[in-house]
Amino acid sequence: MAKIIIVEGKHDKNKLLEILDEQVDIICTYGTLGEEKIEEMILPYELEDVYVFVDADESGNKIRKRIKQSLPNARHLYTRRMYGQVSDTPVEYLVKVLTDAHFLVKPDLALPEF
């Protein structure tokens, strides 16, 4: 089963691609997500492992709400409100969020195990 991460923009996508060490399809909503876009971009992945990793702001919350209605089984990953955008989140925190969700990260970025 493929892993899919839904993000808002290309900066978010590029930041995650710098961290991930496995094949993951990353879909950009480009800040908006209407019914037509959901049907076209997201619903084809409803049988895959879908993760939502959007900004901690009003736009991100709207996207989460729409996706929860269309893909209730999608898993939601969160950045902290103080970071605001996924692309502005420190790499160390993104590594933690991604590894906690069982994604493989590049070995030089992996958190030490205790």
N, CA, C and O atoms as a GROMACS GRO file, in nm:
protein
  456
    1MET      N    1   0.084  -0.118   0.000
    1MET     CA    2   0.000   0.000   0.000
    1MET      C    3   0.089   0.125   0.000
    1MET      O    4   0.185   0.133   0.077
    2ALA      N    5   0.058   0.218  -0.085
    2ALA     CA    6   0.138   0.341  -0.097
    2ALA      C    7   0.108   0.436   0.017
    2ALA      O    8  -0.003   0.440   0.070
    3LYS      N    9   0.209   0.514   0.052
    3LYS     CA   10   0.191   0.620   0.151
    3LYS      C   11   0.178   0.752   0.077
    3LYS      O   12   0.254   0.782  -0.015
    4ILE      N   13   0.079   0.830   0.119
    4ILE     CA   14   0.052   0.960   0.058
    4ILE      C   15   0.050   1.064   0.170
    4ILE      O   16  -0.010   1.042   0.275
    5ILE      N   17   0.118   1.176   0.148
    5ILE     CA   18   0.109   1.287   0.242
    5ILE      C   19   0.049   1.406   0.168
    5ILE      O   20   0.096   1.443   0.060
    6ILE      N   21  -0.054   1.464   0.225
    6ILE     CA   22  -0.116   1.582   0.168
    6ILE      C   23  -0.062   1.704   0.242
    6ILE      O   24  -0.072   1.712   0.365
    7VAL      N   25  -0.006   1.798   0.168
    7VAL     CA   26   0.048   1.923   0.223
    7VAL      C   27  -0.015   2.040   0.148
    7VAL      O   28  -0.086   2.020   0.050
    8GLU      N   29   0.013   2.161   0.196
    8GLU     CA   30  -0.046   2.278   0.131
    8GLU      C   31   0.034   2.326   0.011
    8GLU      O   32  -0.025   2.359  -0.092
    9GLY      N   33   0.165   2.331   0.021
    9GLY     CA   34   0.241   2.393  -0.087
    9GLY      C   35   0.371   2.322  -0.118
    9GLY      O   36   0.411   2.227  -0.051
   10LYS      N   37   0.437   2.372  -0.223
   10LYS     CA   38   0.560   2.308  -0.270
   10LYS      C   39   0.675   2.323  -0.171
   10LYS      O   40   0.763   2.237  -0.168
   11HIS      N   41   0.677   2.429  -0.090
   11HIS     CA   42   0.783   2.442   0.011
   11HIS      C   43   0.769   2.333   0.118
   11HIS      O   44   0.869   2.278   0.165
   12ASP      N   45   0.645   2.304   0.155
   12ASP     CA   46   0.620   2.195   0.250
   12ASP      C   47   0.667   2.062   0.190
   12ASP      O   48   0.736   1.983   0.255
   13LYS      N   49   0.629   2.040   0.065
   13LYS     CA   50   0.666   1.917  -0.005
   13LYS      C   51   0.818   1.902  -0.012
   13LYS      O   52   0.872   1.796   0.020
   14ASN      N   53   0.887   2.007  -0.053
   14ASN     CA   54   1.032   2.001  -0.066
   14ASN      C   55   1.100   1.976   0.067
   14ASN      O   56   1.199   1.903   0.073
   15LYS      N   57   1.049   2.036   0.174
   15LYS     CA   58   1.110   2.015   0.306
   15LYS      C   59   1.095   1.869   0.349
   15LYS      O   60   1.189   1.810   0.402
   16LEU      N   61   0.977   1.811   0.325
   16LEU     CA   62   0.957   1.671   0.362
   16LEU      C   63   1.042   1.578   0.276
   16LEU      O   64   1.095   1.479   0.326
   17LEU      N   65   1.056   1.610   0.149
   17LEU     CA   66   1.140   1.527   0.061
   17LEU      C   67   1.286   1.527   0.104
   17LEU      O   68   1.357   1.429   0.081
   18GLU      N   69   1.332   1.635   0.167
   18GLU     CA   70   1.469   1.641   0.218
   18GLU      C   71   1.489   1.549   0.338
   18GLU      O   72   1.602   1.513   0.371
   19ILE      N   73   1.381   1.513   0.403
   19ILE     CA   74   1.387   1.434   0.526
   19ILE      C   75   1.356   1.287   0.503
   19ILE      O   76   1.422   1.200   0.560
   20LEU      N   77   1.258   1.258   0.419
   20LEU     CA   78   1.209   1.121   0.401
   20LEU      C   79   1.311   1.033   0.330
   20LEU      O   80   1.382   1.077   0.240
   21ASP      N   81   1.316   0.907   0.374
   21ASP     CA   82   1.408   0.810   0.314
   21ASP      C   83   1.329   0.689   0.263
   21ASP      O   84   1.374   0.575   0.273
   22GLU      N   85   1.213   0.716   0.209
   22GLU     CA   86   1.130   0.612   0.148
   22GLU      C   87   1.042   0.679   0.042
   22GLU      O   88   1.026   0.801   0.041
   23GLN      N   89   0.987   0.597  -0.045
   23GLN     CA   90   0.901   0.649  -0.151
   23GLN      C   91   0.768   0.690  -0.091
   23GLN      O   92   0.694   0.607  -0.038
   24VAL      N   93   0.738   0.818  -0.099
   24VAL     CA   94   0.611   0.873  -0.051
   24VAL      C   95   0.561   0.971  -0.156
   24VAL      O   96   0.635   1.059  -0.201
   25ASP      N   97   0.435   0.956  -0.195
   25ASP     CA   98   0.375   1.054  -0.286
   25ASP      C   99   0.326   1.171  -0.202
   25ASP      O  100   0.254   1.153  -0.104
   26ILE      N  101   0.367   1.291  -0.240
   26ILE     CA  102   0.326   1.410  -0.166
   26ILE      C  103   0.240   1.495  -0.259
   26ILE      O  104   0.284   1.536  -0.366
   27ILE      N  105   0.118   1.521  -0.215
   27ILE     CA  106   0.021   1.597  -0.293
   27ILE      C  107   0.009   1.737  -0.233
   27ILE      O  108  -0.010   1.751  -0.112
   28CYS      N  109   0.019   1.838  -0.317
   28CYS     CA  110   0.003   1.977  -0.273
   28CYS      C  111  -0.138   2.025  -0.304
   28CYS      O  112  -0.187   2.008  -0.416
   29THR      N  113  -0.204   2.085  -0.204
   29THR     CA  114  -0.336   2.144  -0.227
   29THR      C  115  -0.325   2.288  -0.273
   29THR      O  116  -0.422   2.345  -0.324
   30TYR      N  117  -0.210   2.348  -0.256
   30TYR     CA  118  -0.186   2.489  -0.289
   30TYR      C  119  -0.281   2.581  -0.215
   30TYR      O  120  -0.330   2.680  -0.269
   31GLY      N  121  -0.307   2.546  -0.089
   31GLY     CA  122  -0.380   2.635   0.001
   31GLY      C  123  -0.531   2.628  -0.002
   31GLY      O  124  -0.596   2.679   0.089
   32THR      N  125  -0.589   2.567  -0.103
   32THR     CA  126  -0.734   2.557  -0.109
   32THR      C  127  -0.774   2.414  -0.141
   32THR      O  128  -0.696   2.337  -0.198
   33LEU      N  129  -0.896   2.380  -0.104
   33LEU     CA  130  -0.940   2.243  -0.130
   33LEU      C  131  -1.092   2.240  -0.140
   33LEU      O  132  -1.161   2.215  -0.041
   34GLY      N  133  -1.144   2.264  -0.261
   34GLY     CA  134  -1.288   2.257  -0.284
   34GLY      C  135  -1.329   2.116  -0.320
   34GLY      O  136  -1.245   2.027  -0.333
   35GLU      N  137  -1.459   2.095  -0.334
   35GLU     CA  138  -1.513   1.963  -0.366
   35GLU      C  139  -1.452   1.904  -0.494
   35GLU      O  140  -1.416   1.787  -0.498
   36GLU      N  141  -1.441   1.988  -0.596
   36GLU     CA  142  -1.387   1.939  -0.723
   36GLU      C  143  -1.243   1.893  -0.708
   36GLU      O  144  -1.204   1.791  -0.764
   37LYS      N  145  -1.165   1.969  -0.633
   37LYS     CA  146  -1.025   1.934  -0.612
   37LYS      C  147  -1.012   1.806  -0.530
   37LYS      O  148  -0.924   1.724  -0.555
   38ILE      N  149  -1.099   1.788  -0.432
   38ILE     CA  150  -1.098   1.665  -0.352
   38ILE      C  151  -1.124   1.545  -0.441
   38ILE      O  152  -1.052   1.445  -0.435
   39GLU      N  153  -1.226   1.555  -0.523
   39GLU     CA  154  -1.260   1.443  -0.613
   39GLU      C  155  -1.147   1.414  -0.711
   39GLU      O  156  -1.117   1.298  -0.740
   40GLU      N  157  -1.086   1.518  -0.762
   40GLU     CA  158  -0.981   1.503  -0.863
   40GLU      C  159  -0.847   1.460  -0.805
   40GLU      O  160  -0.781   1.371  -0.860
   41MET      N  161  -0.806   1.521  -0.694
   41MET     CA  162  -0.671   1.500  -0.642
   41MET      C  163  -0.662   1.397  -0.531
   41MET      O  164  -0.562   1.326  -0.522
   42ILE      N  165  -0.762   1.387  -0.448
   42ILE     CA  166  -0.747   1.312  -0.324
   42ILE      C  167  -0.824   1.180  -0.323
   42ILE      O  168  -0.771   1.078  -0.279
   43LEU      N  169  -0.947   1.180  -0.369
   43LEU     CA  170  -1.026   1.057  -0.363
   43LEU      C  171  -0.964   0.938  -0.435
   43LEU      O  172  -0.989   0.825  -0.394
   44PRO      N  173  -0.885   0.958  -0.541
   44PRO     CA  174  -0.820   0.840  -0.602
   44PRO      C  175  -0.727   0.766  -0.504
   44PRO      O  176  -0.690   0.651  -0.530
   45TYR      N  177  -0.691   0.829  -0.395
   45TYR     CA  178  -0.600   0.768  -0.298
   45TYR      C  179  -0.673   0.715  -0.174
   45TYR      O  180  -0.607   0.680  -0.075
   46GLU      N  181  -0.803   0.707  -0.176
   46GLU     CA  182  -0.877   0.672  -0.056
   46GLU      C  183  -0.846   0.532  -0.001
   46GLU      O  184  -0.871   0.504   0.116
   47LEU      N  185  -0.791   0.444  -0.084
   47LEU     CA  186  -0.756   0.310  -0.036
   47LEU      C  187  -0.610   0.299   0.006
   47LEU      O  188  -0.565   0.192   0.045
   48GLU      N  189  -0.537   0.408  -0.002
   48GLU     CA  190  -0.395   0.411   0.035
   48GLU      C  191  -0.381   0.463   0.179
   48GLU      O  192  -0.478   0.505   0.241
   49ASP      N  193  -0.257   0.460   0.229
   49ASP     CA  194  -0.228   0.519   0.360
   49ASP      C  195  -0.211   0.669   0.341
   49ASP      O  196  -0.106   0.715   0.295
   50VAL      N  197  -0.314   0.745   0.375
   50VAL     CA  198  -0.312   0.889   0.354
   50VAL      C  199  -0.285   0.961   0.485
   50VAL      O  200  -0.347   0.932   0.588
   51TYR      N  201  -0.191   1.055   0.480
   51TYR     CA  202  -0.156   1.138   0.594
   51TYR      C  203  -0.178   1.284   0.554
   51TYR      O  204  -0.153   1.322   0.440
   52VAL      N  205  -0.224   1.363   0.648
   52VAL     CA  206  -0.248   1.505   0.624
   52VAL      C  207  -0.151   1.582   0.712
   52VAL      O  208  -0.153   1.568   0.834
   53PHE      N  209  -0.067   1.664   0.650
   53PHE     CA  210   0.033   1.741   0.724
   53PHE      C  211   0.029   1.884   0.671
   53PHE      O  212   0.107   1.921   0.584
   54VAL      N  213  -0.063   1.962   0.726
   54VAL     CA  214  -0.085   2.099   0.679
   54VAL      C  215  -0.046   2.198   0.789
   54VAL      O  216  -0.020   2.159   0.903
   55ASP      N  217  -0.044   2.325   0.753
   55ASP     CA  218  -0.002   2.430   0.844
   55ASP      C  219  -0.098   2.443   0.963
   55ASP      O  220  -0.215   2.405   0.956
   56ALA      N  221  -0.044   2.496   1.072
   56ALA     CA  222  -0.122   2.518   1.195
   56ALA      C  223  -0.185   2.656   1.190
   56ALA      O  224  -0.153   2.743   1.272
   57ASP      N  225  -0.274   2.676   1.094
   57ASP     CA  226  -0.342   2.805   1.080
   57ASP      C  227  -0.483   2.780   1.029
   57ASP      O  228  -0.525   2.666   1.013
   58GLU      N  229  -0.556   2.887   1.004
   58GLU     CA  230  -0.696   2.875   0.962
   58GLU      C  231  -0.710   2.798   0.830
   58GLU      O  232  -0.799   2.713   0.816
   59SER      N  233  -0.624   2.828   0.735
   59SER     CA  234  -0.628   2.758   0.606
   59SER      C  235  -0.604   2.608   0.625
   59SER      O  236  -0.675   2.525   0.568
   60GLY      N  237  -0.504   2.574   0.706
   60GLY     CA  238  -0.475   2.433   0.733
   60GLY      C  239  -0.592   2.364   0.801
   60GLY      O  240  -0.624   2.249   0.769
   61ASN      N  241  -0.655   2.433   0.896
   61ASN     CA  242  -0.771   2.375   0.965
   61ASN      C  243  -0.888   2.349   0.870
   61ASN      O  244  -0.957   2.249   0.883
   62LYS      N  245  -0.909   2.440   0.775
   62LYS     CA  246  -1.015   2.420   0.676
   62LYS      C  247  -0.987   2.298   0.589
   62LYS      O  248  -1.077   2.220   0.559
   63ILE      N  249  -0.862   2.284   0.549
   63ILE     CA  250  -0.824   2.168   0.468
   63ILE      C  251  -0.844   2.039   0.546
   63ILE      O  252  -0.899   1.942   0.494
   64ARG      N  253  -0.799   2.038   0.672
   64ARG     CA  254  -0.818   1.918   0.756
   64ARG      C  255  -0.965   1.880   0.765
   64ARG      O  256  -1.001   1.762   0.751
   65LYS      N  257  -1.050   1.979   0.788
   65LYS     CA  258  -1.193   1.954   0.804
   65LYS      C  259  -1.251   1.891   0.677
   65LYS      O  260  -1.327   1.795   0.685
   66ARG      N  261  -1.216   1.945   0.562
   66ARG     CA  262  -1.266   1.891   0.435
   66ARG      C  263  -1.217   1.748   0.412
   66ARG      O  264  -1.292   1.662   0.368
   67ILE      N  265  -1.091   1.725   0.443
   67ILE     CA  266  -1.036   1.590   0.422
   67ILE      C  267  -1.098   1.491   0.519
   67ILE      O  268  -1.125   1.376   0.482
   68LYS      N  269  -1.123   1.533   0.643
   68LYS     CA  270  -1.188   1.443   0.740
   68LYS      C  271  -1.324   1.398   0.690
   68LYS      O  272  -1.366   1.284   0.715
   69GLN      N  273  -1.395   1.487   0.619
   69GLN     CA  274  -1.527   1.451   0.565
   69GLN      C  275  -1.514   1.352   0.449
   69GLN      O  276  -1.594   1.260   0.437
   70SER      N  277  -1.414   1.373   0.364
   70SER     CA  278  -1.400   1.290   0.244
   70SER      C  279  -1.318   1.164   0.267
   70SER      O  280  -1.348   1.059   0.209
   71LEU      N  281  -1.217   1.173   0.352
   71LEU     CA  282  -1.130   1.059   0.382
   71LEU      C  283  -1.120   1.043   0.534
   71LEU      O  284  -1.018   1.079   0.593
   72PRO      N  285  -1.222   0.990   0.597
   72PRO     CA  286  -1.222   0.981   0.743
   72PRO      C  287  -1.110   0.895   0.801
   72PRO      O  288  -1.077   0.907   0.919
   73ASN      N  289  -1.052   0.807   0.720
   73ASN     CA  290  -0.945   0.721   0.770
   73ASN      C  291  -0.806   0.782   0.755
   73ASN      O  292  -0.707   0.721   0.796
   74ALA      N  293  -0.798   0.900   0.697
   74ALA     CA  294  -0.668   0.966   0.683
   74ALA      C  295  -0.613   0.997   0.822
   74ALA      O  296  -0.687   1.029   0.915
   75ARG      N  297  -0.482   0.986   0.834
   75ARG     CA  298  -0.416   1.017   0.962
   75ARG      C  299  -0.362   1.159   0.955
   75ARG      O  300  -0.312   1.204   0.852
   76HIS      N  301  -0.372   1.227   1.066
   76HIS     CA  302  -0.334   1.368   1.069
   76HIS      C  303  -0.205   1.388   1.149
   76HIS      O  304  -0.192   1.343   1.263
   77LEU      N  305  -0.112   1.455   1.086
   77LEU     CA  306   0.015   1.492   1.148
   77LEU      C  307   0.011   1.641   1.173
   77LEU      O  308  -0.047   1.717   1.095
   78TYR      N  309   0.072   1.684   1.283
   78TYR     CA  310   0.061   1.824   1.322
   78TYR      C  311   0.196   1.887   1.350
   78TYR      O  312   0.284   1.825   1.411
   79THR      N  313   0.211   2.010   1.305
   79THR     CA  314   0.322   2.093   1.349
   79THR      C  315   0.270   2.174   1.468
   79THR      O  316   0.149   2.180   1.491
   80ARG      N  317   0.359   2.235   1.539
   80ARG     CA  318   0.316   2.318   1.651
   80ARG      C  319   0.270   2.455   1.600
   80ARG      O  320   0.321   2.507   1.501
   81ARG      N  321   0.173   2.509   1.670
   81ARG     CA  322   0.118   2.640   1.633
   81ARG      C  323   0.227   2.746   1.629
   81ARG      O  324   0.221   2.838   1.547
   82MET      N  325   0.326   2.736   1.718
   82MET     CA  326   0.432   2.837   1.722
   82MET      C  327   0.518   2.836   1.595
   82MET      O  328   0.580   2.936   1.562
   83TYR      N  329   0.522   2.724   1.525
   83TYR     CA  330   0.596   2.717   1.399
   83TYR      C  331   0.508   2.763   1.283
   83TYR      O  332   0.560   2.813   1.182
   84GLY      N  333   0.379   2.747   1.296
   84GLY     CA  334   0.286   2.792   1.193
   84GLY      C  335   0.284   2.702   1.072
   84GLY      O  336   0.194   2.620   1.057
   85GLN      N  337   0.380   2.717   0.986
   85GLN     CA  338   0.382   2.643   0.861
   85GLN      C  339   0.472   2.519   0.871
   85GLN      O  340   0.572   2.519   0.942
   86VAL      N  341   0.434   2.416   0.798
   86VAL     CA  342   0.517   2.296   0.793
   86VAL      C  343   0.657   2.332   0.744
   86VAL      O  344   0.756   2.283   0.799
   87SER      N  345   0.665   2.417   0.643
   87SER     CA  346   0.796   2.452   0.586
   87SER      C  347   0.884   2.532   0.683
   87SER      O  348   1.006   2.535   0.666
   88ASP      N  349   0.825   2.594   0.783
   88ASP     CA  350   0.901   2.670   0.883
   88ASP      C  351   0.931   2.589   1.009
   88ASP      O  352   0.997   2.638   1.101
   89THR      N  353   0.884   2.467   1.014
   89THR     CA  354   0.905   2.381   1.129
   89THR      C  355   1.049   2.330   1.129
   89THR      O  356   1.098   2.287   1.026
   90PRO      N  357   1.116   2.335   1.244
   90PRO     CA  358   1.254   2.284   1.249
   90PRO      C  359   1.261   2.137   1.207
   90PRO      O  360   1.171   2.058   1.236
   91VAL      N  361   1.368   2.103   1.138
   91VAL     CA  362   1.387   1.968   1.087
   91VAL      C  363   1.376   1.865   1.200
   91VAL      O  364   1.316   1.759   1.181
   92GLU      N  365   1.433   1.894   1.314
   92GLU     CA  366   1.431   1.799   1.426
   92GLU      C  367   1.288   1.764   1.466
   92GLU      O  368   1.258   1.649   1.497
   93TYR      N  369   1.201   1.864   1.465
   93TYR     CA  370   1.062   1.838   1.502
   93TYR      C  371   0.990   1.759   1.393
   93TYR      O  372   0.913   1.668   1.422
   94LEU      N  373   1.017   1.792   1.268
   94LEU     CA  374   0.957   1.716   1.158
   94LEU      C  375   1.002   1.571   1.161
   94LEU      O  376   0.922   1.480   1.138
   95VAL      N  377   1.129   1.548   1.191
   95VAL     CA  378   1.181   1.411   1.203
   95VAL      C  379   1.104   1.336   1.310
   95VAL      O  380   1.066   1.220   1.291
   96LYS      N  381   1.081   1.400   1.424
   96LYS     CA  382   1.007   1.335   1.532
   96LYS      C  383   0.864   1.300   1.488
   96LYS      O  384   0.818   1.188   1.510
   97VAL      N  385   0.795   1.396   1.427
   97VAL     CA  386   0.658   1.372   1.383
   97VAL      C  387   0.654   1.257   1.282
   97VAL      O  388   0.570   1.168   1.291
   98LEU      N  389   0.744   1.260   1.186
   98LEU     CA  390   0.745   1.157   1.082
   98LEU      C  391   0.784   1.020   1.136
   98LEU      O  392   0.723   0.920   1.099
   99THR      N  393   0.884   1.013   1.222
   99THR     CA  394   0.922   0.883   1.277
   99THR      C  395   0.814   0.828   1.371
   99THR      O  396   0.791   0.708   1.375
  100ASP      N  397   0.748   0.916   1.444
  100ASP     CA  398   0.637   0.872   1.529
  100ASP      C  399   0.524   0.812   1.445
  100ASP      O  400   0.450   0.726   1.493
  101ALA      N  401   0.511   0.858   1.320
  101ALA     CA  402   0.409   0.807   1.228
  101ALA      C  403   0.463   0.690   1.144
  101ALA      O  404   0.397   0.646   1.050
  102HIS      N  405   0.582   0.642   1.179
  102HIS     CA  406   0.644   0.524   1.116
  102HIS      C  407   0.692   0.548   0.973
  102HIS      O  408   0.692   0.456   0.890
  103PHE      N  409   0.734   0.671   0.944
  103PHE     CA  410   0.801   0.699   0.818
  103PHE      C  411   0.950   0.679   0.838
  103PHE      O  412   1.001   0.698   0.948
  104LEU      N  413   1.019   0.640   0.733
  104LEU     CA  414   1.164   0.629   0.737
  104LEU      C  415   1.224   0.764   0.702
  104LEU      O  416   1.185   0.827   0.604
  105VAL      N  417   1.319   0.807   0.783
  105VAL     CA  418   1.388   0.933   0.756
  105VAL      C  419   1.533   0.903   0.724
  105VAL      O  420   1.586   0.797   0.758
  106LYS      N  421   1.596   0.997   0.657
  106LYS     CA  422   1.736   0.979   0.620
  106LYS      C  423   1.820   0.952   0.744
  106LYS      O  424   1.801   1.016   0.847
  107PRO      N  425   1.913   0.856   0.734
  107PRO     CA  426   1.991   0.812   0.851
  107PRO      C  427   2.061   0.926   0.925
  107PRO      O  428   2.070   0.925   1.047
  108ASP      N  429   2.113   1.024   0.852
  108ASP     CA  430   2.185   1.133   0.919
  108ASP      C  431   2.091   1.228   0.995
  108ASP      O  432   2.138   1.314   1.070
  109LEU      N  433   1.958   1.212   0.976
  109LEU     CA  434   1.860   1.295   1.045
  109LEU      C  435   1.786   1.219   1.154
  109LEU      O  436   1.715   1.278   1.235
  110ALA      N  437   1.804   1.088   1.157
  110ALA     CA  438   1.729   1.005   1.252
  110ALA      C  439   1.762   1.042   1.395
  110ALA      O  440   1.875   1.075   1.430
  111LEU      N  441   1.658   1.037   1.477
  111LEU     CA  442   1.676   1.065   1.620
  111LEU      C  443   1.743   0.947   1.687
  111LEU      O  444   1.717   0.832   1.650
  112PRO      N  445   1.830   0.972   1.783
  112PRO     CA  446   1.893   0.860   1.853
  112PRO      C  447   1.790   0.779   1.932
  112PRO      O  448   1.695   0.834   1.988
  113GLU      N  449   1.810   0.648   1.934
  113GLU     CA  450   1.721   0.562   2.011
  113GLU      C  451   1.782   0.540   2.148
  113GLU      O  452   1.903   0.526   2.164
  114PHE      N  453   1.695   0.536   2.248
  114PHE     CA  454   1.741   0.519   2.388
  114PHE      C  455   1.697   0.386   2.440
  114PHE      O  456   1.726   0.352   2.555
   0.00000   0.00000   0.00000
